[in-house]
C-alpha cells in the first residue's frame, strides 16, 4: 500500500539499510508536492485539471465542484461572482442542497441498518450473544453504508469500532443484568458526582474547578439530555449567570469602566486588584481615625434619652466646669478627621457598586446550589418514571445517537477537507501576476496625479 506499507526482501534490508527497520525508509508517507500552474499564476484563471482532481471528493459529499466557478476558456475557469471572498467558499459548500441531501441519505442508510442492529441489542439480556452480535454488526455496517459514498470504508469501520469500544462495558452490564441496571448505574454516578460537592464556590480552589468540569460533564450526559432537558436549560442558565457576574466582578477589579480607577492603579504593580487597593486604603484610614474617633465620641456622647453622657462636653458644662479646653480639643479632632472621613466616604462610594456585584454573585451562587439540590431530586424522579421497557428504549436511542454522531463528525471532517481543497485553489490562483501589475499601474497613475497636483512633478 503506497505511503503506508511496502514488501521488502530481507536481503535488501540487511545489505542496503544495515538492518534499519524504520518504515519511512521503505514507504514514503510524505504528501505529494502541491501542483502549480505557471500560466495561471501569470495570467489568471484556475486550471480545470486541478478542479477535476477535487471532483471525486466533491461528488462523494453531493457537491457539484463546478458551482464556485465559471468558464474562462477550454483549460481554465474563474471563481464565480458569488464567491467574493475566501469565507464565501465554506458558506457555499455547507449550505449546498446536494450536501444536505447526501447527509439525509447517510441517515436513511444508517436507520435502515440500525433497525436490524437494534433488535440484536434489545435481545442481549436473553440471548447473551455479545461477541457474535459484534461481528454481525461490524460485518454488515460497511456494506450498508458504503453505497452512500460520503464516507470511505476506513471512516466507516473506524466509527463503528470506536462506538463499540465506547459502549462495551455498558453492553456487558446489559448482558448480565439488563437495561434497567445500566440506567440505575448512570443515575447513581450522576447523583454521587453532585452530592459529593464540598468545594466553596467563593474560593478559586482546585476542588471548585473540578466540580465545575464535573457539572459540565453531567449536563452532557445522555440520560440528562434525554430525560431532564428542562433542568439542563435551567441549570445551564444559572451557571451562565454566575459566570457572567464573576466576569463583571473581575472586570471591576481590574478597573475596567470604573471612574477614578486610574488614580488608584497608577503606579501599582501590574495586575493589581482595584477593590483590594481601595479596601486596603480604607483599612488604613480607619486605623488612623481610631483614636481620634474614640475621643470625639466621648466628647459628644449622649444617653439613650438624649441627655449628655458623663465625660461629654455638655455634661461637664452642666457641672460648672470650664470646657473651653475641651471645645478646642474637639475642634482640633474634627479638623484632623475631616479629610480622612471625606476620603473614606469617597472610597465607600467607589466600592458600593462592587459590593452590589458581590451580593448579586452571592445570590446567584445560592440559586445555583439550590438548583443542584433540586437536580438530584429530579434525577431520582426521572428514573422512577421509567419501567424496564422504557429503560431499554432509552438506552437503544442513546446508543443510536452515539454512533450517528460519530458518522456525522466524520462526514463534517470530509466536507471540511473539500472546503480546504477549494480554498487552496483560491489562495493559489485568485490573484495573478497580471492583476498585481495592473493594480500597481493604477496605484502609480494615482500617485503621479497627486504629485502633479502638489507641484512635485
C-alpha positions in Angstrom: 0.0 0.0 0.0 1.9 3.1 -1.2 2.6 5.6 1.6 1.7 3.1 4.3 3.4 -0.3 3.7 5.8 -2.0 1.3 7.1 -5.5 0.8 10.9 -5.6 1.0 13.2 -8.6 0.7 15.2 -9.4 3.9 18.4 -9.3 2.0 17.8 -5.8 0.8 17.1 -4.7 4.3 20.3 -6.2 5.7 22.5 -5.3 2.7 21.3 -1.8 1.8 19.9 -0.5 5.0 22.1 -2.3 7.6 19.0 -3.8 9.1 17.3 -0.5 9.8 13.5 -1.1 10.1 12.4 2.5 10.0 9.2 2.3 8.0 9.8 5.6 6.2 12.9 4.2 4.6 10.6 1.8 2.6 7.2 3.5 2.5 7.3 7.3 1.9 4.3 8.8 3.6 5.1 12.4 2.7 2.3 14.1 0.7 2.8 14.7 -3.0 4.1 18.2 -3.9 1.4 20.9 -4.4 0.8 21.5 -8.2 1.3 25.0 -9.5 0.2 26.2 -12.9 2.6 28.9 -14.1 0.3 30.2 -16.8 -2.5 30.7 -14.2 -0.1 32.4 -11.8 0.9 34.8 -14.6 -2.3 35.4 -16.5 -5.1 34.4 -14.1 -7.6 31.6 -14.0 -8.0 28.3 -12.2 -6.7 25.2 -14.0 -9.6 22.9 -14.8 -7.4 19.8 -14.3 -6.9 20.8 -10.6 -10.7 21.4 -10.3 -11.2 17.9 -11.8 -8.8 16.4 -9.2 -11.3 17.6 -6.5 -14.4 16.3 -8.3 -14.4 12.8 -6.8 -14.3 14.2 -3.2 -16.9 16.7 -4.0 -19.3 14.1 -5.6 -18.9 11.9 -2.5 -20.4 14.7 -0.5 -23.1 15.6 -3.0 -21.4 18.8 -4.1 -21.1 19.9 -7.7 -17.5 21.2 -7.9 -18.4 23.4 -10.8 -20.7 25.5 -8.6 -18.0 28.0 -7.4 -16.6 28.5 -10.9 -17.4 29.9 -14.3 -15.6 29.1 -17.5 -12.7 31.2 -18.7 -11.6 29.1 -21.7 -11.2 25.4 -22.5 -8.5 24.9 -19.9 -9.2 27.5 -17.2 -12.1 28.7 -15.0 -12.7 31.7 -12.8 -14.3 32.0 -9.4 -18.0 32.9 -9.8 -19.3 36.3 -8.8 -21.0 34.6 -5.8 -17.5 33.9 -4.4 -16.3 37.4 -3.5 -14.1 36.4 -0.6 -12.4 33.3 0.8 -15.0 32.8 3.5 -17.8 32.5 0.8 -16.4 29.1 -0.2 -17.2 27.5 3.1 -20.7 29.1 3.2 -21.4 27.9 -0.3 -20.4 24.3 0.4 -22.1 24.0 3.8 -25.4 25.5 2.6 -25.4 23.4 -0.7 -28.6 21.4 -1.3 -26.7 18.5 -2.6 -24.6 18.3 0.5 -27.7 18.3 2.7 -29.3 15.6 0.5 -26.2 13.4 0.9 -26.5 13.9 4.7 -30.1 12.7 4.6 -29.1 9.7 2.5 -26.5 8.8 5.1 -29.0 9.0 7.9 -31.6 7.0 5.9 -29.0 4.2 5.2 -27.9 4.2 8.8 -31.5 3.9 10.1 -32.1 1.0 7.8 -29.1 -0.8 9.1 -29.8 0.2 12.7 -33.3 -1.4 12.6 -31.6 -4.8 12.5 -28.8 -4.0 14.9 -31.2 -2.5 17.4 -33.1 -5.8 17.5 -29.9 -7.7 18.3 -29.0 -5.2 21.1 -32.5 -5.3 22.5 -32.3 -9.1 22.8 -28.9 -9.2 24.6 -30.3 -9.8 28.2 -31.9 -13.0 26.9 -29.6 -14.1 24.1 -26.2 -13.3 25.7 -24.8 -13.2 22.2 -22.5 -10.2 22.7 -19.5 -11.2 20.6 -21.5 -12.8 17.8 -23.6 -9.7 17.7 -20.4 -7.5 17.5 -19.2 -9.5 14.5 -22.6 -9.3 12.8 -22.9 -5.5 13.3 -19.3 -4.8 12.1 -19.6 -7.1 9.1 -23.0 -5.6 8.0 -22.1 -1.9 8.6 -19.8 -1.3 5.7 -22.0 -2.9 3.0 -25.0 -0.9 4.3 -23.2 2.5 4.5 -20.6 2.4 1.7 -23.0 2.9 -1.2 -23.9 6.4 0.2 -20.2 7.3 -0.7 -19.8 10.2 1.7 -17.5 8.1 3.9 -14.9 5.6 2.9 -14.6 2.2 4.4 -11.8 3.3 6.8 -14.0 6.1 8.2 -17.0 3.7 8.5 -15.1 1.0 10.3 -13.3 3.4 12.5 -16.7 4.9 13.5 -18.4 1.7 14.4 -15.3 0.2 16.1 -14.9 3.3 18.2 -18.6 3.2 19.1 -18.4 -0.4 20.2 -15.3 0.3 22.3 -17.2 3.3 23.9 -20.1 1.2 25.0 -18.5 -2.2 25.5 -18.7 -2.1 29.3 -22.3 -0.9 29.2 -23.1 -3.8 26.9 -21.6 -6.2 29.5 -23.9 -4.8 32.1 -26.8 -5.2 29.8 -25.9 -8.9 29.2 -25.5 -9.7 32.9 -28.2 -7.5 34.5 -30.4 -5.9 31.8 -31.1 -2.4 30.6 -32.6 -1.2 33.9 -29.4 -1.9 35.8 -27.4 0.1 33.3 -29.8 3.1 33.7 -29.5 2.7 37.5 -25.8 2.9 37.2 -26.0 6.1 35.2 -28.3 7.7 37.7 -26.1 6.7 40.7 -23.0 8.1 39.0 -24.7 11.4 38.3 -26.1 11.6 41.9 -22.8 10.8 43.5 -21.0 13.4 41.4 -23.3 16.1 42.5 -23.8 15.1 46.2 -20.0 14.8 46.7 -19.5 18.5 46.0 -18.0 20.1 49.1 -16.0 22.9 47.5 -16.6 26.5 48.4 -17.7 28.3 45.2 -16.3 31.6 46.7 -12.7 30.4 46.5 -10.7 29.7 43.4 -9.6 26.3 44.6 -8.7 23.2 42.6 -11.6 21.4 44.1 -14.0 24.1 42.7 -12.6 23.8 39.2 -13.0 20.0 39.4 -16.7 20.5 40.4 -17.2 22.9 37.5 -15.9 20.4 35.0 -17.9 17.7 36.5 -21.1 19.8 36.2 -20.4 20.4 32.5 -19.9 16.7 32.0 -23.1 15.9 33.9 -25.1 18.2 31.7 -23.8 16.5 28.6 -24.6 13.0 29.9 -27.1 11.3 27.5 -29.5 10.4 30.4 -29.7 14.0 31.4 -30.2 15.3 27.9 -32.9 12.8 27.1 -34.8 12.8 30.4 -34.1 16.2 32.0 -34.0 18.7 29.3 -35.8 21.4 31.3 -33.5 21.1 34.2 -30.5 21.2 31.8 -31.7 24.5 30.5 -32.4 26.0 33.9 -29.1 24.8 35.4 -27.1 26.0 32.5 -28.7 29.4 32.7 -27.9 29.6 36.4 -24.3 28.6 35.7 -24.1 31.1 33.0 -25.4 33.8 35.3 -22.8 33.0 37.9 -20.1 33.2 35.2 -21.5 36.5 33.9 -21.4 38.1 37.3 -17.9 36.7 38.0 -16.7 38.3 34.8 -18.3 41.6 35.8 -16.6 41.4 39.2 -13.3 40.6 37.7 -13.6 43.5 35.2 -14.4 45.8 38.1 -11.3 44.6 40.0 -9.1 45.5 37.0 -10.7 49.0 36.9 -12.4 48.5 33.6 -15.0 51.2 33.2 -14.6 52.3 36.8 -14.4 56.1 37.2 -11.3 57.2 39.1 -9.7 53.8 38.8 -6.6 55.2 37.1 -5.7 57.3 40.1 -5.7 54.2 42.3 -3.9 51.8 39.9 -1.4 54.3 38.6 2.0 53.2 39.8 0.6 50.0 41.3 2.0 46.6 40.4 0.8 45.0 37.2 -2.3 43.0 37.8 -3.3 44.9 40.9 -6.8 44.5 42.2 -8.7 47.8 42.4 -11.0 46.5 45.1 -8.2 45.3 47.3 -6.3 48.6 46.8 -9.4 50.5 48.0 -10.1 48.2 50.9 -6.5 48.4 52.0 -6.6 52.2 52.0 -10.0 52.2 53.8 -8.5 49.9 56.5 -5.5 52.3 56.9 -7.9 55.3 57.2 -9.9 53.5 59.9 -6.7 52.8 61.8 -5.6 56.5 61.5 -9.0 57.7 62.7 -9.4 55.1 65.5 -8.1 57.1 68.5 -9.5 60.5 67.4 -12.9 58.9 66.6 -13.0 57.3 70.0 -12.2 60.6 71.7 -14.7 62.5 69.6 -17.4 60.1 70.6 -16.5 60.6 74.3 -16.7 64.4 74.0 -20.2 64.4 72.2 -21.8 61.3 73.6 -25.4 61.3 74.8 -27.6 58.8 76.6 -30.4 56.9 75.1 -32.8 59.6 76.2 -30.7 62.3 74.6 -29.1 63.6 77.8 -25.4 64.4 77.8 -23.3 61.4 78.9 -20.8 61.6 81.7 -17.5 62.9 80.4 -19.0 64.8 77.5 -18.6 68.5 77.0 -22.2 69.2 77.6 -22.1 67.1 80.8 -19.0 69.0 82.1 -20.6 72.3 81.2 -23.6 71.4 83.3 -21.3 70.6 86.2 -19.9 74.1 86.0 -16.6 73.0 84.5 -14.7 75.4 82.2 -15.0 73.5 78.9 -13.0 75.8 76.6 -10.0 73.5 76.6 -12.3 70.5 75.6 -14.0 72.5 72.9 -10.7 73.4 71.4 -9.7 69.7 71.6 -13.0 68.8 69.8 -12.4 71.3 67.1 -8.9 70.0 66.5 -10.1 66.4 66.3 -12.8 67.4 63.8 -10.2 69.2 61.7 -8.0 66.1 61.7 -10.8 63.8 61.0 -12.5 65.8 58.2 -10.1 64.9 55.3 -9.9 61.4 56.4 -13.6 61.0 56.7 -14.1 62.6 53.2 -11.6 60.1 51.7 -13.2 57.2 53.4 -16.6 58.3 52.1 -15.2 58.6 48.6 -13.8 55.0 48.9 -17.2 53.8 50.2 -18.9 55.4 47.3 -16.5 53.8 44.8 -16.8 50.4 46.4 -20.7 50.5 46.5 -21.2 49.1 43.0 -18.5 46.4 43.8 -20.3 45.4 47.0 -23.6 45.2 45.0 -21.9 42.9 42.4 -20.6 40.7 45.2 -24.0 40.5 46.8 -25.5 39.6 43.4 -22.9 36.9 42.9 -23.6 35.5 46.3 -27.3 35.2 45.4 -26.6 33.7 42.0 -24.4 31.1 43.6 -27.1 30.3 46.2 -29.6 29.9 43.3 -27.2 27.5 41.6 -26.7 25.5 44.7 -30.5 25.2 45.2 -30.8 24.1 41.6 -28.2 21.4 42.1 -30.1 20.0 45.0 -33.3 20.1 43.1 -31.4 18.5 40.2 -30.6 15.4 42.3 -34.2 15.1 43.4 -35.3 15.4 39.7 -32.8 12.8 38.7 -34.3 10.3 41.1 -37.8 11.2 39.9 -36.8 10.9 36.3 -35.5 7.3 37.0 -38.7 6.4 38.8 -40.7 7.3 35.7 -39.0 4.6 33.7 -40.1 0.9 33.7 -37.9 -1.8 32.1 -39.2 -1.3 28.6 -38.6 2.5 28.9 -35.1 1.8 30.1 -34.4 -0.4 27.1 -35.8 2.1 24.6 -33.8 4.9 26.2 -30.5 3.0 26.1 -31.0 2.0 22.5 -31.9 5.6 21.5 -28.8 6.8 23.2 -26.6 4.2 21.5 -28.1 5.1 18.1 -27.3 8.8 18.8 -23.7 8.0 19.8 -23.0 6.1 16.6 -24.8 8.5 14.3 -22.8 11.4 16.0 -19.6 9.6 15.1 -20.7 9.3 11.5 -21.8 12.9 11.3 -18.5 14.1 12.7 -16.6 12.1 10.2 -18.8 13.5 7.4 -18.2 17.0 8.6 -14.5 16.4 8.5 -14.7 15.4 4.9 -16.8 18.4 4.0 -14.2 20.5 5.7 -11.5 18.8 3.7 -13.4 19.6 0.5 -13.7 23.3 1.6 -9.9 23.3 2.3 -9.2 22.0 -1.2 -11.3 24.8 -2.8 -9.8 27.4 -0.5 -6.3 26.2 -1.6 -7.3 26.9 -5.2 -8.4 30.4 -4.1 -5.1 31.0 -2.3 -3.0 29.9 -5.3 -4.9 31.5 -8.2 -7.2 34.2 -7.0 -4.6 36.9 -7.7 -2.4 36.6 -10.8 0.8 38.4 -11.7 -1.1 40.2 -14.4 -3.6 41.5 -11.9 -0.9 42.6 -9.5 0.9 44.5 -12.3 -2.5 46.2 -13.2 -3.1 47.3 -9.6 0.5 48.5 -9.4 0.0 50.5 -12.6 -3.2 52.0 -11.3 -1.5 53.0 -8.0 1.4 54.5 -9.9 -1.0 56.6 -12.0 -2.8 57.9 -8.9 0.4 58.7 -7.2 1.6 60.7 -10.3 -1.6 62.6 -10.2 -1.2 63.5 -6.6 2.4 64.6 -7.2 1.3 66.7 -10.1 -1.4 68.4 -8.0 1.2 69.2 -5.3 3.6 70.6 -7.8 6.3 67.9 -7.4 6.1 66.6 -11.0 
